[in-house]
Amino acid sequence: MKLFKLSILKIALCLLVFSSCTSDDSIVNCTEDIIASYLVECPWDVNASSGDYVYIFNSDLSFSIILSDNSYSTSGTYSLSTNASGEIVVTMLEELNDFNHEWTFSNCDFSNLQVTSSDPNNNTVEISCSGNDDCYQYVFPIQMILDGSVVNVGNNEHVDYKLDLGYELVYPIELIINNETILVFQGILEGTHGERCD
């Protein structure tokens, strides 16, 4: 009987190990750091019943809001937290208290961000990187991966060669944009951070 229980325990342990190894490692865990990097990366367009606004977030936890026709602007501070559901919440406190609300991010997939605003007047909240004319440089070395094999890459030509072979970038990666080093968690090859400086 003792041998039977030990065998059952071994089988359960093997199943546990196997199931954890087959989980989808490509899904990025959503963290406050990832959302913080998205906030400061590009302006955010907000379509509200009172007009279209542009939100600009800064890395010092300040933000500004500008009405699209430039007839109104205000500023404030923001903070990030994680709620009980694991969603990232951005809480904004604006100087005139007209724009005190929260945005809740239910995922960290840059190409398909899902953002909910606590302000019932906001119809859409979208990141707007299309006007990003800056270029970026990698802080080498960076890592790339193919079929579980990770390699260090030391220059742009090597990055291009590895991409042609099917390698992917390993995030997070440090970039230099406008002489400032930032840590990014996604979106380099999608053009989020502009074109590569060559």
C-alpha positions as CSV (number, residue, x, y, z in Angstrom):
1,M,0.0,0.0,0.0
2,K,2.9,2.3,0.9
3,L,4.4,1.7,-2.6
4,F,1.1,2.4,-4.3
5,K,0.8,5.9,-2.5
6,L,4.4,6.7,-3.4
7,S,3.7,5.9,-7.1
8,I,0.6,8.1,-7.1
9,L,2.7,10.9,-5.5
10,K,5.4,10.5,-8.2
11,I,2.8,10.6,-11.0
12,A,1.1,13.7,-9.5
13,L,4.5,15.4,-9.2
14,C,5.4,14.6,-12.8
15,L,2.1,16.0,-14.0
16,L,2.6,19.2,-12.1
17,V,6.1,19.6,-13.5
18,F,4.9,18.8,-17.1
19,S,1.9,21.2,-16.9
20,S,4.1,24.1,-15.6
21,C,6.6,23.5,-18.4
22,T,4.0,23.5,-21.1
23,S,2.4,26.8,-20.1
24,D,2.6,29.6,-22.6
25,D,5.8,31.5,-21.7
26,S,5.1,34.1,-24.5
27,I,2.4,35.8,-22.4
28,V,3.9,38.8,-20.7
29,N,3.0,39.1,-17.0
30,C,1.3,42.5,-16.6
31,T,3.2,44.7,-14.1
32,E,3.1,48.3,-13.0
33,D,6.6,48.8,-14.5
34,I,5.3,47.7,-18.0
35,I,2.3,50.0,-17.8
36,A,4.5,52.9,-16.5
37,S,6.8,52.5,-19.5
38,Y,3.7,52.5,-21.9
39,L,2.3,55.7,-20.2
40,V,5.5,57.8,-20.8
41,E,6.3,56.3,-24.2
42,C,3.7,58.2,-26.3
43,P,0.8,60.6,-25.9
44,W,-2.6,59.1,-25.1
45,D,-5.8,60.2,-27.0
46,V,-9.0,60.3,-25.0
47,N,-12.3,60.8,-26.8
48,A,-14.8,62.2,-24.3
49,S,-18.3,63.7,-24.5
50,S,-16.7,67.1,-23.7
51,G,-14.1,66.9,-26.4
52,D,-10.9,65.1,-27.5
53,Y,-8.0,65.3,-25.1
54,V,-4.3,64.4,-25.3
55,Y,-2.7,63.1,-22.1
56,I,1.1,63.2,-21.7
57,F,2.6,61.2,-18.9
58,N,6.1,61.9,-17.5
59,S,8.5,59.6,-15.7
60,D,8.4,61.8,-12.6
61,L,4.7,60.8,-12.1
62,S,3.3,64.1,-13.4
63,F,1.0,64.4,-16.4
64,S,-0.6,67.0,-18.5
65,I,-3.9,67.2,-20.4
66,I,-4.5,69.3,-23.4
67,L,-7.8,69.7,-25.3
68,S,-7.0,68.8,-28.9
69,D,-7.7,72.3,-30.2
70,N,-5.3,73.7,-27.5
71,S,-8.0,75.8,-25.9
72,Y,-7.6,74.1,-22.5
73,S,-4.8,72.5,-20.6
74,T,-4.2,71.3,-17.0
75,S,-1.8,69.1,-15.1
76,G,-1.5,66.8,-12.1
77,T,0.1,63.7,-10.7
78,Y,-0.5,60.0,-11.1
79,S,0.2,56.7,-9.3
80,L,0.1,53.1,-10.2
81,S,-1.2,50.1,-8.2
82,T,-2.4,46.6,-8.7
83,N,-6.0,45.6,-7.8
84,A,-7.2,42.3,-6.4
85,S,-7.8,41.0,-9.9
86,G,-4.2,41.6,-10.9
87,E,-5.2,44.6,-13.2
88,I,-3.0,47.7,-13.2
89,V,-4.7,50.8,-12.1
90,V,-3.5,54.3,-12.9
91,T,-5.0,56.9,-10.5
92,M,-4.8,60.5,-11.7
93,L,-5.1,63.6,-9.5
94,E,-5.5,66.8,-11.5
95,E,-5.0,70.2,-10.0
96,L,-8.5,71.5,-10.5
97,N,-10.2,68.1,-9.7
98,D,-12.0,68.0,-13.0
99,F,-10.0,65.0,-14.3
100,N,-9.6,62.9,-11.1
101,H,-10.2,59.4,-12.4
102,E,-8.7,56.0,-12.9
103,W,-7.7,53.9,-15.9
104,T,-7.6,50.2,-15.4
105,F,-5.4,48.1,-17.7
106,S,-6.6,44.5,-17.9
107,N,-3.6,43.3,-20.0
108,C,-0.1,44.3,-21.1
109,D,-0.3,43.3,-24.8
110,F,0.9,46.5,-26.4
111,S,-0.8,45.8,-29.7
112,N,-4.2,45.2,-28.1
113,L,-4.3,47.2,-24.8
114,Q,-7.6,47.0,-23.0
115,V,-8.1,50.2,-20.9
116,T,-11.2,51.1,-18.9
117,S,-11.8,54.6,-17.6
118,S,-13.7,55.4,-14.4
119,D,-14.9,58.6,-16.1
120,P,-18.3,57.8,-17.7
121,N,-17.7,60.6,-20.2
122,N,-14.6,58.9,-21.7
123,N,-15.6,56.9,-24.8
124,T,-12.1,55.7,-25.8
125,V,-8.6,55.7,-24.3
126,E,-5.9,54.9,-26.8
127,I,-2.1,55.2,-27.0
128,S,-1.0,57.3,-30.0
129,C,2.6,56.5,-31.1
130,S,2.0,57.2,-34.8
131,G,3.6,60.6,-34.6
132,N,6.8,59.4,-32.9
133,D,9.6,60.8,-35.0
134,D,12.4,59.8,-32.5
135,C,14.8,57.1,-33.2
136,Y,16.3,54.6,-30.8
137,Q,19.6,52.9,-30.2
138,Y,20.0,49.6,-28.3
139,V,22.2,49.5,-25.2
140,F,24.3,46.6,-26.2
141,P,24.7,43.8,-25.5
142,I,21.1,42.6,-25.8
143,Q,19.7,39.1,-25.8
144,M,17.7,37.3,-28.5
145,I,16.1,33.9,-28.3
146,L,15.1,31.1,-30.8
147,D,13.7,27.7,-29.7
148,G,14.8,28.3,-26.1
149,S,18.4,29.1,-27.1
150,V,19.4,32.6,-25.8
151,V,22.4,34.5,-27.4
152,N,24.0,37.8,-26.7
153,V,24.1,40.3,-29.6
154,G,26.5,43.2,-29.8
155,N,25.5,45.4,-32.8
156,N,22.7,46.3,-35.2
157,E,24.0,44.1,-38.0
158,H,24.0,41.1,-35.7
159,V,20.4,41.9,-34.6
160,D,19.2,42.1,-38.2
161,Y,20.9,38.8,-39.0
162,K,19.3,37.0,-36.0
163,L,15.9,38.5,-36.8
164,D,16.2,37.1,-40.4
165,L,16.9,33.7,-38.8
166,G,13.7,33.9,-36.7
167,Y,15.2,35.0,-33.4
168,E,13.1,37.3,-31.1
169,L,14.2,40.0,-28.8
170,V,14.3,39.2,-25.1
171,Y,12.6,41.9,-23.0
172,P,13.1,44.1,-21.1
173,I,15.6,46.0,-23.2
174,E,17.3,49.3,-22.6
175,L,17.1,51.9,-25.4
176,I,18.6,55.3,-25.8
177,I,16.1,57.8,-27.1
178,N,16.9,61.5,-27.3
179,N,20.1,60.9,-25.1
180,E,17.9,59.3,-22.4
181,T,18.2,55.6,-21.4
182,I,14.8,54.0,-20.9
183,L,13.8,50.4,-20.1
184,V,11.1,49.0,-22.5
185,F,9.1,45.9,-22.2
186,Q,7.5,45.5,-25.7
187,G,6.9,47.2,-29.0
188,I,10.4,47.8,-30.4
189,L,9.9,45.9,-33.7
190,E,6.3,47.2,-34.0
191,G,7.6,50.8,-34.3
192,T,6.4,52.0,-30.9
193,H,9.7,53.7,-30.1
194,G,10.2,55.1,-33.6
195,E,12.8,53.9,-36.1
196,R,16.2,52.5,-35.2
197,C,19.0,55.1,-35.5
198,D,21.4,53.8,-38.1
